[in-house]
């Protein structure tokens, strides 16, 4: 009898062991069975599609960040048991009400035909979008404040499904923790760190996931990429590449675009010779006026001149700036042709999702006459 009992217990233990092993295997396979949606240009996020949810990850979402990662589990219908990604924020999609903490998010949402979902914006005075400004005037969109002045009471009243924010440092975790206490979900959109124009635009795929519009985003981005790359192919046929520099001094320091920056890539793609292209920085670099003068005095074009709207304003910053040949030849162009009454620049609103239009502007500037029936949109010539 003891032998039979022992044999029976042994069988039960063996069966339990097999069941445990199978459960582990099943759990492991669930975690590993996903489809990675490949990005073509963007480096700051990834999308993994599982059978009943999607995992979005955002990497190092501020300058200088290292080994920082935010995870978002997106699901439809009922919430799923989240044993696999315990640190992830769980968000039911599609979202219906969203708050934008940066104007750069608006262009993406507009392209997805979801402007109606926006119920709050940080600093509504900076908005250029006509439809949104109408809704702001009608009291349908609230100004929620920004940085240290976020109106939490107002946010609670808006009851958004999601707050889309950005970060310039680790202090964003404090805002996230506060919002978690209020049961308000926040995600980080780090498109501003992308150095390639198509990399910024590709974040529409990230934004689209929260609206369950992946296929639409793929179509939109595919069209943008096609137009952009066709324009770049055209500039490769130009034999002359005019020299170009950027920026304007601020309190004695001239912040030139880094050689690996967004602006530098656009200049190169437009058939220009950016004078700091050998620089390895993705960010602006601070230089003295004298050092910039030594390199760029005889440059053909001067672009992205800050808040300046005229050559007179530039001369008012420092008289030495009038000795640049580009100013003397009236080849100054600024990317602030479309602004709100309070100075909100549409280049940083709708421009990010329209890099092909910005590229057209620059080609028209550097190589006039090569794009017939094409006028400047985001750029203006300073007089």
Secondary structure by P-SEA (a helix, b strand, c coil): caaaaaaaaaaaaaaaaaaaaaaaaaaaaaaaccccccccccccbbbbbcccbbbbbbcccccccccbbbbbbbbccccccccccccbbbbcccccccccccccaaaaaaaacccccccccccccccccaaaaaaaaacccccccccccccaaaaaaacccbbbbcccccaaaaaaaaaaaacbbbbbbcccccccaaaaaaaaaaaaaaaccaaaaaaaaaaaaaaaaaaaaaaaaccbbbbbbbbbbccccccccccccaaaaaaaaacccccccccccccbbbbcaaaaaaccccccccccccccccaaaaaaacccccccccccccccccccccccccccccccccccccaaaaaaaaaaaaccccccccccccccccc
